[in-house]
Amino acid sequence: MLKNKVIVLGISGGIAAYKAADLASKLVQCGAVVKVVMTWEATQLVQPLTFQALTGNPVVTDMFEPAPLSAITHVSLADEADIIAIVPATANIISKMAAGIADDILTCTVLATKAPIVIAPAMHNNMYINPVTQDNISKLKARGFTVIPAAHGRLASGSIGYGRLPEITEIMGIIQQTLGKKGDLAGKRIVVTAGGTQEAIDPVRYITNNSSGKMGYAVAEAARDRGATVTLITTPTGLSPVAGVDVINIRSAQQMKEAVVKATVKTDALLMVAAVADYMPKTTAAQKIKKGAGGLTLELVKTPDILSEVKGKFIKVGFAAETQDLISNAQKKLTGKGLDIIVANDVSAKGSGFGSETNKVTILKKDGKPEDLPLMSKREVAEKILDNVSKLLKGKK
């Protein structure tokens, strides 16, 4: 998504400017071309040389610094940019952008561009909640700016409140989402499930499986970056939140079913990536079960079969995590559950198990030949799955 994209990273004079170095580094690692523009105030906090070293590009700090004869710096940057991200955005720079003031290289570039603009406010709590600042933020939103809400926590002053720079992973996610707004899934609603369900034995114990949630999160991110409105229904995973999606947190298979039923009232596709437990205790103890002299016997009953039971006129994609007879077992599920697509993977295979960063899958479709994919990253697998979903959605028009 970010490969070869030109990202103009604007840095204004807030103490959080040092965090923008991490953002610049991560954007470059994703293949983006990062061009940094700093206000004079920002250069007093972080040296431009830091960003030049991280991005491999010269840093622009002065509206009147020498430029090629054919280029006016702020105009050329404005034209080149696929997106402009201002991180951090101080109360001052927000006020100037809201008023249309262009008295430095950053505000001139903002005023001259037609590229989408993302801003991440960061300042003292009292400045952030001040009605003037909030009014200016509202003006920018009304003009099409994407504003990432400031985070809550400890500020540089030592006080606690709203005004912290959002996490870099969140900023990265919103940049990717903004770049993908006109993707092939634009206007589509996608529901994704992730993680392994937890079926309670008592208040402190449960039955679960080894699912990490990584595949489901990768699918949710990929759908978001292709323009879809995404709902992610997830069990506890320990993974970083997916920015720019509607997250519903659940634990059990029954809770997941209820969430899926509600979320799919208006959806175009359901991708059941979660590893839903097949069985749950018949009864859940109200108090912690104490260790006794003998063993413990649990009576288990089947959990809801969500894909079979949830009905609707939407694309249904299932996952088959198998350890033997991969294709035949997946084919049975494809037919038996009335799916459009099923993604089969042997979780006992090297590089394809729970918790790995890669996956080796075969995509089986109701109509068409199986698509056997090589070992690849889970994000790449997600893109391949969504390629098939996109084709089906186009065929439904």
N, C-alpha and C positions, 0 to 999 in steps of 0.2 A: 504493500500500500504506500509506503513512504519512499520506495526506491526511486531515485532521480527526481523526486519532488523538490522544488526550490522553496525553502522555508526561510522567510525573513524573520529573524528572532529579534524583537525589539526589547531592550532592557532599560528600564527607568530607575531612578535613584532611590530604591528602597533597600533596606538591609538584606532582604531576601534575594538580592541580585546574585549572591554567591551560589544560590541553588540553581540559577539558570545555567551555570557551567555544566552541571550534571545533565540537565535537559539537552543542552547542545551536544554533549558527548553521546547520549543515547540516541538522539535523532540521526547523528552521523553513523552510528553503528547499524542503524536500520536502513542505511543507504541514501538518506536525504542529503541534499546540498543545502547547507545552512549558511546563511549570510547574516551576520550580526550587525545591528544598529544600536548604538548606545547614546543615551543622553549624557551631557557633561556631568550631571550629578552621579550617574551610574559609574562613570570612570573613576570617581573618587572612592568608590567602594570596592570595585574589582578592576584590575588592569585589563585593557583591551587585548594585551598579548596573551592572556589566558585563553580567550575565545578564539584568537587567531590560531593558537597551537591546537586547540580541540577541533576546529572546523577545517583548517587548512585554507581558509579564506581571510583576506584582509578585513579588519573591522572598521566600520564607518562611524565616526564620531562627530564630524564637522560638516555642516552644510556647504562650506566653501572650500573644502579640501580638494586638491587637484583630482581631476577625472579625465578620462579619454575625451578628445575633442567632440566626438559624436554622442557623448552621453552627459546628461545632467543627472547627478547621482540619485537624488530621491525619485526622479521620474523613472530611471532605468531599474531601480530596485522595485518600484511599484509595478512596473510592467512585467518584470521577471517572476515575481512572486506567484507561487501557486496558493500560498496562504501566508498571512502575517500573524505571528503570535507574540503578544506583548507580555513578558514574564520577567519580573513582576510589573504590574500596573499600579502605580501609586495614585493617591487621590488627586495629585496635581496633574498627571498625564491624563487621567480619566476626565477631569474637568476641562482640560484643553481640547481633547477630542470631542467632547460633547458640545463645546462652543464653536468648534471648527477652527480653532487657533492653530496656525502652522508656523511656529517661530523657532523650530529646531529641525534637525534632519529626520527624527522619528515622526513627529507630527506632520511634517511635509509629506513623508512617504505614505502615511496613513491616508491623508487627504487625497493623494494622487492615485491610489490603487483602486482597482476593481476586484481585487482578490478578496476572499473571505477573511475576516479578522476575528481572532480569538484573543481574549484578554483574561489574565489571571490576577485579580486584585490581591494586593498584600499591603497591609498598613496597620497602624494602631487601631484597636477596637473602636475607640470613640470617633476616629476619623471615618472608619468604615460604616458605622451605623448612623453617622450624621445624615440628616435628611437631604442635605445638598449632594453628598456623595451618592446616596441611593437614588436621588432624582436624576443625576447624571448617568448612572448605570442604566436606569430605565430608558433614558433617551437613546443610549447606544444600542440597547436591545431592540428598541423600536426601529432603529436604522439597519438592523440585520447583523449586528455584532453578536458573537457568541461569548457570553460572560460566564466564566466558571466561578461559582460562589466561593468566597473565601472560607477557609477551614477554621474550625474552633480549636483552641488550645493555648499553650503558653506562647506569649509574644516576646519580642526582643526586650521590651520594657520590663518584663517580669510579670506583667498582669496576664490574666486568663480571659479569653473572649474570642470573638470572631475577628479575623484579620490575618491569620496565617496563610501563607501561600499553599494552595492545594498540593497534594502529593504529586510528584513528578509522573508517576504512572497514570494518574488521573488526567493530567494535562496532556500526556502523550495520547491517551485514549480519545480525548475530545478533539485533538488535532486530526487524528485518523478518521474519526467520525465525520468531522466537518469536511474533510477532503473527499469523503465517499458519499456525500449526500445525493449526488446524481448518478449513483451506481445502478447496476442492473436490478437491484432489489428495492430501489426507491419507491416509496409509497406502499410497500408490502409490510404486513405484520407477521412476525415470526416468533414462535414460542419455542424455547429450548429448555430442556431439563438437564441437570448435571449432578454428579456426585453419587454416593451410595447411601441409600435410605437406612435409617436407624430404627429398629423395631424394639421397643422397650420391654425389658424383662422386669425391671423394678426401677425406682427413681435414679439409680446410678449405673445400671448395666443395660446393654442392648445388643441385639444381633445386627451385624452389618457385613460389609464386604470390603475388598481392597481398593475400590474405586477412589481415585484422587480428585476427580472432577475436571482434570486438565482438558480432556477432549471436549466436554460440554462447554467449558469456558472459551476454548478456541473457536468453537462453532458460533457462540454468541458474539464474540469479538469480530469474527469474519463477516457475519451477517450485518452487524452494525456498520462496519466499514464499507459495505456495499449498498448502504442507503436504507436498510430496513429499520423499522421500529421493532425493537427486540424486547421480549419479556424473558428473563432468565429465572427459572424456578430451580433453586439449588438447596442441597443439603449442606450442613457445615463442612467446609473443605480445607480451610487454612490458606486458600489462595487469595491474592489481592482482588478487591472488588473490580468488576468490569464497569468502567466509566461509560456513561451515556446510554445505559440500558435500565429497564425497570426490573429490579431484583425482588423476588419473592422468596423468603427464607422458610424452609420447611424441614421436617425431620423424617417422618414416617411415610410409608407408601400410601396410606389413606390420606394424609395431608397433601401429598403430591397429587393424588388423583383429584381431590377437591380443587386444588389450585389450577390444575390443567383444565378441568371442566370450565372453570370461571374464565381463565385466560383465553380459551379457544372459542368463546362465543363469537368473537370477531377476530379471526386470524386467517392467514393464507397458507401457513404451513406449521406443522408441529414436528419437532425433531426431538425424539425421546432418547437422549444420549445417556441419561442417568442409568446407573445400575440399580434397579429396583429389587429389593429382597423378594425372593419367591415365597418365603414363609415368615410368619410372625408368631410370637407366643399367643396362645388362645386367651390367656388372662395376663394382666400386668399387676404385679404385687404393689400394693399401696405404699409399703415401707421396704427398706433395703432387706433383702433376704440374707440371713445370717448363715455363716458356714456351720454346717452340722457334722455329725459323726459320719454319716453316710454320703452318698452322692445326691445329685439334684436332677430330677427328671422334669423336662419341659414338654408340654403338649403344644405342637405347632399346627397352625392352620395356614391356608394359602392367603397371600396378600392379593389385593385387586390387580387384575390384568389391565393396566391403564390403557394401553394401545388398543386392545380389543373392545374395551367398554366405552371409551370416549368416541362419540360420533360427531360427524360434521362434514361439510363439503370443503375440506382443506387437504393439502398434501400431508401424508403421514409417513414419517421416516423413522425406522426403528434401528436399533443396534443389537447385534448378536455377539456377545463375548463368549467364545467357545474354547474348549481344550481338545476336542476331537470331532471328527466328521463335520468340519467347519461349513462347507458349502451346503451339504444336505440338510443340516440342522437349520441353517439360515434360510434356505429355500422353504422349509416347512413353516417357519415363522412368517416369512413374507406372504405366503398364501393364507395361512391360518388366521393371521391377524388383520388381513385385508389392507396391507401396506402398499404404498407406491414404490418405496425404496427401503432396502435394509442394508446396513453396513456390517459386514462380518469380519471379525478379527480373532485370531488365535492368541489369547492372552498368555499362553504358556510359551509363545515364541520369543526369542531374544529381540529386545528393542520394541516389543509390541504389547508388553504387559501393563498392568495398572501402575500408574505413577511415573512411567517413562515419558521422555520428551518427544518420542517418535512413535509411529504406529505403522503397521503393515495391514492393509485392509483390502477386501474385495467388495465392490459395490454391486449389489444385485437389484434389478429393477423389475417391476411388474411387466413392463414392455421393454425388450432390448436384451443384449448380451451382457453377461457379467463383466465388470471392469476391475481387473486385477491390478492393483497399484503397487509400486515398489515401496520399500521402507522410506518414509519421509517424516518431516516434522508434523506435529498434530495440527498446526495452523495450515500447512499445505494440504493435509487430508481434509480439513474443514472446507477449504476453498474448492476442492474437487467435489465434495458432497453438495455444496451450494451451487456449483455449476449445473448439476443435475436437477436440483430443486428449481433453479431459475428457468431452465428449459421447460420443465413441466408447467410452471406458472405462466410462461408465455404461451404455451399450448392451450391453456384454459381460457384465453381471451376470446 
